[in-house]
Amino acid sequence: MTEVRTPVVFIHGLWLHATSWQPWADLFALNGFDPIAPGWPGEPATVAEARRNPEAVAGIGVDDVTNHYARIIRELPAAPVIIGHSFGGLITQKLLGQGLGVAGVAIDPAQMKGVTPLPFAQLRSGFPVLRNPANRRRAVSLTASQFRYGFANALPAAESDALFERWTIPSPGRPLFEAAFANFTGDSPAAVDTGNAGRGPLLIVSGQKDHTVPDVVTRASYKLYGDSAAVTELKQFADRGHSLTVDSGWRAVADHTLTWLSRQGITATRPATA
């Protein structure tokens, strides 16, 4: 019987380039999966190009990104595992709720519609964008100090600076506005179908020192799945911040993800369908 390798689609969030997933992609390939990490619509191929051309992603919103990845997923030879970080985690949940993917992993996911906690740390992390309504139509860059507060507060300063230089890019402000006002908008792009009982299993991951998506926000997202018959699990990593997918401790998160997928019966290869 012919078998196919199970695809894995990695989706990054704001301010990190798609290539920041490369260590994860290498690990998943080593474990037999077929990983890809496409950028957001319009995102240049390298960090350097993205920094030179911030206007390439200006004005892009959550629905634009979701539809972009939905098209990619529908063109794959088999339904993938979908793994996203931050706004990529929100988009992972939206795609899984739409019935795409065999499983999803949402790591420190941006808040969906229905989440009500709004901690000060999250407000401060979003302030560089939300302070100016015009940023809804712009791409915005973080400073090294803003990155350290929002992403790397649980890291030594030297590691924070190194990650900032290696991976950060300008990102559209619009998704932050869409998430911030989701509970005041009837048809919000940040809405997720949490009641889809036929979706694949979902793992929600929280870094308990995260400033950008604090643990209380991630737990509130998890609780919105309380009435769903589909598998939904929460994993909390103590002493980890929003940088947990790219910092020196990324492997612990990736290894837990692989173990969880195995427990759900998601294998690296499966029989090909006609």
N, C-alpha and C positions, 0 to 999 in steps of 0.2 A: 504494500500500500504506500502510495506517495505521501510524503509529509511536507508541511511548510513550516518555516520558522515563524513564531509568533511575533508580529511587529510590536514595537513599543514607541509611542509618540511622546516626546518630552516637550513641555510647553513652559517657557519662562515667563516671568512677570516683569513689572516695571524695573527699569534701570540696570538690568543684567542682559547681556547679549546671549543669543541662542547658543553660541559656542561654549558658554559656561557649563553646559551639560556634558561636555566631552568626557570627563572622567566617568560619569554615570553610563554614558553610551558604551564606552570601552568595557566597563564591568558587565553590563547586560549582554553585550556581544560575546564576551568570554563565557557567559553562562548559557549561550545558545540562542538568545533572542535576536531579533532583527531591529535594532534601534535607529530612530531618526530624531533629529532635533531641529525642525524647521523654525525659521524666524517668524516674527509677526509680519503682517502684510506691509510691504514697502521697506522692511528692515534691510539695510545693507549687509553684505556678506561677512564683514569683519568689524571688529570694535573700532578700529581706526577710521574706516569709512563711515560708520554710524556717527562718530563724533564730528566728522567733517560735514555731515549732511543731516542735521537734526530735523529739517523740514520734511524729510522722507516719511516720517511717521506722525507728523503733526495732525491732530484732529481725529485720529483713529480711536474708535470706541470699542466697548466690550462686544457688541454684536458683530462688528467688522472682524474682530479677531476670532470669535467663535465660528462664524461662517467660513472663515479662511481655513481653520483647522478641520472643520466638518468636511470641506471639499477634499482636503488631503486624505483624511481617513477613509472616505468613500472610494478613493482610488487605490487603496492598498489591497493586496491579494487576500488578506484575512483581517478580521476585526482585531484591533490592537489593544494592548494595555495602554492607558493614557495616564501620564504622570505630569502634574503641574505644580509650580511653586508660586505663591502669592496670587497675583491676578491669573497666572496660569492655573492655579489651584481652583479658583472660581470657575474658569472656563472648562477645566476638567469635569467639574460637577455639572455644568450646563450640558456638556456633550454626553456625559453618562446618562443624565436625565432624559436626553433625547433618544436614548437607546443605542448610542454609538459606543463601541468599545466593549471588550469582554470584562474589563475591570478598570477601576480608577484609583489613583492615589493623589490626594489633594494635600500639599504640604504648606502649612501656614497660609491657608487660602484667604484671599481678600473677602471681606464680608459680603454675604448675599442679602437680598431683600428679606426682611423678617428678623434679622439680627439687630438687637437693640442696644447692647452695651457699647459705650463710647469712651474708653479710658483716655486719660490725659496723654499718655505716651503715644497712643495712636493719633490723636489730634496733632501733637507736636511733630510726629513723623510726616504727616500729610500736609503740614502747614506750608512748606516751600512751594507747593502747587496750589492749594486751596485758598491761600491768602489773596490771590489775584484772579478774579473771574475770567480774565482774558486768557489765562493759561488753559482753559478748556479747549481752545483752538490751537494751542502751541505744543511744542515739545520742550520739556524742561530737564535740565541736568541737576544733579545733586553736587554739593561741595563735599570735600573729604570729611568735614566735620558732620555734615548732615547724614552722610552714609554711615559714619561711625555710630551716630545715635540710632538711626532707624534700622540698620542691618547688623552692625558689628559690635554692638555694645557689650556682648559677652566675650569678646576677643581682646587680645593684647593690641595696643595701638599699631604696632609694626605690621601685624597681620591684617588689620583693617585697612591700612594704607596700601598694602600690597594688593589686596583684593579690589580696592577701589581703582587702582591703576590698571589692573589686568582686565576687569570685566565690565565696568560701568559704562553706560551709554545714555544719551538723552532719550527720554520716553514721553509719549503723549500724556497730557494732563487729563484728557477727557475721561478715561476710566475711573480716576479718583472722584471726579464730580458725580459720575453715574452711580458709584457705590455710596458716596456720602449722602445722596438725596434719594436713594432707592426706596426708603420707607415713606416718602412723600410723593411718589410717582406711581400711578396706577399700572402702567405697562413698562416696568423698569428693565433695562438690559441686565441688571444684576439679579433678576429673578431666576430661581432654579426649581425644576420639577422634583421636589424632594419626595413626592408620593408615588413615583414610578416603581411599582413593585416588580416589574419585569427587567429592570436594569441589572447590570453586572455588579459585583461586590465593590464596595468603596471603603478605602482606608483614609481617614483624616489624621494628619500629623500636626502636632503643635510643638513649637519650641517655647518652653515656659518662661524664658526671659525675653521673648520677642517684644519689641517696641512697636513695630509697624503693624503686626497683627497679633495683639496680645492674646495670651492663653484663654482669657475669659471670652474673647470674641470667637476663637476657634471652637471652644466648648459650646457656645451658643449656636454655631452653625451645626455642630453634631446633634444637638438636641432637636433641631428642626426636622431631623429624620426619624424622630421617635415613633411615629405612626406607620413607618414604612416596613413592609414585610421583607424587603431586600436587605442583604447583609450590609451593615454599616458599622465600622469600628473606629475607635479613637486611640491613637498612640501619642503619649506625651513624652518629650525629651527634656528632662531637667537641665538647667544651666546652658540651654542653647537659645540663640537669638535667630533673627530673620535670615542670617547668612548660612544657616545649617546645611544647605545644599551645595555650597561652594567653599566653605572653610575647611580647616584641617580635620574636622570631625565628620565630613560628609559620608565617609564609608560606613559609619554606624547606621546612619539613616538609610543608605542604599541597601545594606545587608538586611536590615529589618524589612525593607520593602520586598526584597527577593524572598525572604522566608515567609512573609505574609502571603505573597502570590502563590507560593507552593502550597500553603495551607488551604487556599481557596481552590486548589486543583488547576491553577493556571500554569501550564507547562511551556517550556521554550519551543517545543515543536508539537504539532498536532496534525491529524489526517487532513489532507487537502479535500476541499469540497468541489464537486463537479460544477 
